[in-house]
Amino acid sequence: LFYILRVRTILEQCLVGDRVNEAIDWIECWLAWKFTAYQKEFLDACNSNNRVAGIWCRQSGKSTTCGQYSVYKALTNYDYKILITAPTQRQSSELFSKIRDIVENNAMIKKYVKRMTDSIVVFHNDSVIRCLPCGPNGNTIRGYTANLIIVEEASLIKDSIVNTVIMPMIASTGGQMIKIGTPFGKNHFYRSCVEDEIYSVVHVDWTKAVRDGRITQAFIDEQDNELSQTEFNTEYGALFINNNSAFF
C-alpha cells in the first residue's frame, strides 16, 4: 500500500520547469483534487524550499491546502512527524477537521490509519500529523520534534513562541517550516514575508481568489463596502500596513 500511495503516473505528473512537482501530482491523483493556480504556486514553493511563507487573504483555501500537503508528506515518508499549530484551540481544531475529512473520505488512505483522535492521526508507516494550539506562551507544544511544522495564522503568534519553542523542534531534523496567514503587525511573519531572503513567499490577494473561483466578486464588493479601507486591504488584499496606513 505504501508503494501504491507513493507511485506517480505519467498522465498525472505536473511539470514545473524541468522537474516534477510530486506534491501536486500525488494530491490530484489520490485525493481527486484540482488546484487553483495559486495553490499550485504554493505547493511548488513547498516542493522546492525548506522555508515557505504564504500571505493569503481570508477564505482563499490555505487551511485545505496545508491539510492536503500534510497528508501527502505523511504518507510518502516513513516515520515523518508533522506539527500544525495555531494560536487557539478553535483554529487548530478547524484545521484538523479538514485533515480528518481528507482521511475519512478516502477509503484507501483510511485503511492506512493506525489511530486517530481529535488532534492526531497516526499512520501504519509511523508517520504522525498532530494539530495543537500554541496558546499565549507555547507551553502546550513545547518539547516536540518535527520534520515539518506548519504555523497557521502565523501573524497572531508571538515572536518569543516561534523563536524559543517552535523553531527548536526542527533543529535536529533539518525540517521544513511553513508559515501561513493574513498580515497583522510587523512580527516574525512580516520579517519572513518581507525581509528574510531564505523564505519563499507566495502572496494571494482577493483578485486571485476571485479569478480562480474561491470567492465571488459580489462578496468582495460587499466586504469593500462594509470594511474600512485598512481592514479590507489587510484581510482581502493580504497587505502589511503600518499605523499610518502605508503598505509594505
C-alpha positions in Angstrom: 0.0 0.0 0.0 2.8 2.4 0.8 4.3 1.8 -2.7 0.9 2.4 -4.3 0.5 5.7 -2.5 4.0 6.7 -3.4 3.9 6.0 -7.2 3.2 8.6 -9.9 1.6 8.1 -13.3 2.8 10.0 -16.3 -0.6 11.3 -17.0 -0.9 12.9 -13.6 2.6 14.5 -13.5 2.7 18.2 -13.1 5.8 19.6 -14.7 7.3 22.7 -13.2 10.3 23.8 -15.3 12.3 20.7 -15.7 11.2 18.9 -12.6 8.1 17.1 -11.5 6.1 18.5 -8.6 5.2 15.3 -6.8 3.0 17.1 -4.2 0.6 18.3 -6.9 0.7 15.1 -8.8 0.1 12.9 -5.7 -2.7 15.1 -4.2 -4.6 15.4 -7.5 -4.3 11.7 -8.2 -5.1 10.2 -4.7 -7.3 12.9 -3.3 -9.1 13.7 -6.5 -8.5 17.4 -6.1 -8.0 20.1 -8.7 -5.9 23.0 -7.5 -6.2 26.7 -8.3 -3.2 28.4 -9.9 -2.1 30.0 -6.7 -2.4 26.7 -4.7 -0.1 25.1 -7.3 2.3 28.0 -6.9 2.3 27.5 -3.1 2.9 23.7 -3.4 5.7 24.3 -5.9 7.3 26.5 -3.3 6.8 23.8 -0.6 8.3 21.2 -3.0 11.4 23.4 -3.6 12.1 25.2 -0.4 12.6 24.4 3.2 11.2 27.8 4.3 7.9 29.0 2.9 5.7 31.9 3.8 2.1 32.2 2.4 0.4 35.5 2.7 -3.2 34.6 1.9 -6.4 36.6 2.1 -9.4 35.2 4.0 -11.3 32.2 2.7 -8.8 31.5 -0.1 -8.2 27.9 0.9 -5.0 28.0 2.8 -6.1 25.5 5.5 -7.3 23.0 3.0 -4.0 23.2 1.0 -1.9 22.8 4.1 -4.0 19.8 5.2 -3.6 18.1 1.8 0.2 18.8 1.8 0.4 17.3 5.3 -1.3 14.1 4.3 0.9 13.8 1.3 4.1 14.2 3.3 2.9 11.8 6.0 2.0 9.0 3.6 5.1 9.3 1.3 7.7 9.2 4.1 8.3 6.7 6.9 8.3 7.9 10.5 7.6 11.5 9.5 6.5 13.9 12.2 4.2 16.8 11.3 3.1 19.5 13.8 0.4 22.0 12.7 -0.1 24.8 15.3 -2.3 27.8 15.5 -2.9 30.4 18.2 -6.1 29.0 19.6 -7.8 25.6 20.1 -10.6 26.6 17.8 -8.2 27.4 15.0 -6.2 24.2 15.3 -9.4 22.1 15.6 -10.8 23.7 12.5 -7.7 22.8 10.5 -7.6 19.3 11.9 -11.2 18.8 10.9 -10.1 19.3 7.3 -7.4 16.7 7.7 -9.9 14.2 9.2 -12.2 14.9 6.2 -9.4 14.1 3.8 -8.6 10.9 5.6 -12.1 9.6 6.3 -13.4 10.4 2.8 -10.7 8.3 1.1 -11.2 4.6 1.5 -7.6 3.6 0.7 -6.0 6.2 3.0 -8.5 5.5 5.8 -7.3 1.8 5.8 -3.7 3.1 6.3 -4.6 4.8 9.6 -3.4 3.2 12.8 -5.0 5.7 15.2 -6.9 8.9 15.0 -8.3 11.3 17.7 -9.5 14.9 17.7 -5.9 16.2 17.4 -3.7 13.5 16.0 -3.6 10.9 13.2 -1.0 8.1 13.2 -0.4 6.0 10.1 0.9 2.5 9.7 4.2 3.8 8.4 4.6 5.5 11.8 4.1 9.0 10.4 2.1 11.4 12.5 0.1 14.5 11.9 -0.6 16.5 15.1 -2.6 19.7 15.4 -2.3 21.7 18.6 -2.8 25.3 19.7 0.3 27.1 20.9 -1.7 29.2 23.3 -0.3 32.5 24.8 3.1 31.1 25.8 3.7 28.0 23.7 3.7 25.6 26.7 1.1 23.3 25.0 3.5 22.4 22.2 6.9 22.6 24.0 9.2 19.7 23.6 8.0 18.1 20.3 10.4 17.2 17.5 9.2 17.6 13.9 10.1 17.1 10.3 7.5 19.6 9.2 5.9 22.5 11.0 3.0 24.5 9.6 2.3 27.7 11.6 -1.3 28.6 10.8 -2.4 32.3 11.4 1.3 32.9 11.9 0.9 36.7 12.3 -1.0 36.1 15.6 1.7 34.0 17.2 4.3 35.8 19.3 7.9 36.1 18.2 9.0 34.5 21.5 7.0 31.4 20.9 8.3 31.0 17.4 12.0 31.6 18.4 12.2 29.6 21.6 9.5 26.9 21.2 8.7 26.2 17.6 12.0 26.6 15.7 14.0 24.3 18.0 11.6 21.5 17.1 13.3 21.2 13.7 16.8 21.7 14.8 17.8 18.1 14.8 15.8 17.0 11.8 16.7 19.8 9.3 12.9 20.1 9.0 10.7 22.3 6.9 9.0 25.4 8.3 5.8 26.8 6.6 4.2 30.0 7.9 0.8 31.0 6.6 -1.7 33.6 7.4 -3.1 37.1 6.9 -1.0 40.1 7.7 -1.1 41.6 11.1 1.7 43.8 12.6 5.4 43.6 12.0 6.5 40.5 13.8 8.3 37.3 12.7 5.7 36.7 10.0 6.3 40.1 8.5 10.0 39.5 8.5 9.7 36.1 6.9 7.4 37.6 4.1 9.3 40.9 3.6 12.8 40.8 5.0 14.2 37.3 5.3 15.5 36.1 1.9 15.6 32.5 2.9 11.8 32.3 2.8 10.0 31.6 -0.5 6.9 33.9 -0.4 3.6 33.2 -2.0 1.1 36.2 -2.0 -2.6 35.6 -2.6 -5.0 38.5 -2.6 -8.7 38.7 -3.4 -8.1 39.2 -7.1 -6.5 35.7 -7.4 -9.2 34.1 -5.2 -11.9 35.6 -7.4 -10.1 34.7 -10.6 -9.8 31.1 -9.5 -13.4 30.8 -8.2 -12.7 30.6 -4.4 -14.6 33.9 -3.7 -17.2 35.7 -5.7 -16.8 39.3 -6.9 -20.2 40.1 -5.3 -18.8 39.1 -1.9 -15.7 41.2 -2.3 -17.8 44.2 -3.3 -19.9 43.7 -0.2 -16.9 43.5 2.1 -15.3 46.5 0.4 -18.4 48.5 1.4 -18.6 47.1 4.9 -15.0 47.3 6.0 -12.7 50.3 6.4 -10.0 50.6 3.7 -7.3 49.4 6.1 -9.4 46.4 7.2 -10.2 45.5 3.6 -6.6 45.8 2.4 -5.4 43.7 5.3 -8.0 40.9 5.2 -8.6 40.6 1.5 -5.6 42.5 -0.1 -3.3 40.5 2.2 -1.1 43.6 2.7 1.0 44.6 5.6 0.0 48.1 6.8 1.6 50.3 9.4 -0.2 52.7 11.7 -0.1 55.4 9.1 -1.8 53.1 6.5 1.3 52.8 4.4 1.6 49.5 2.6 4.6 47.1 2.8 
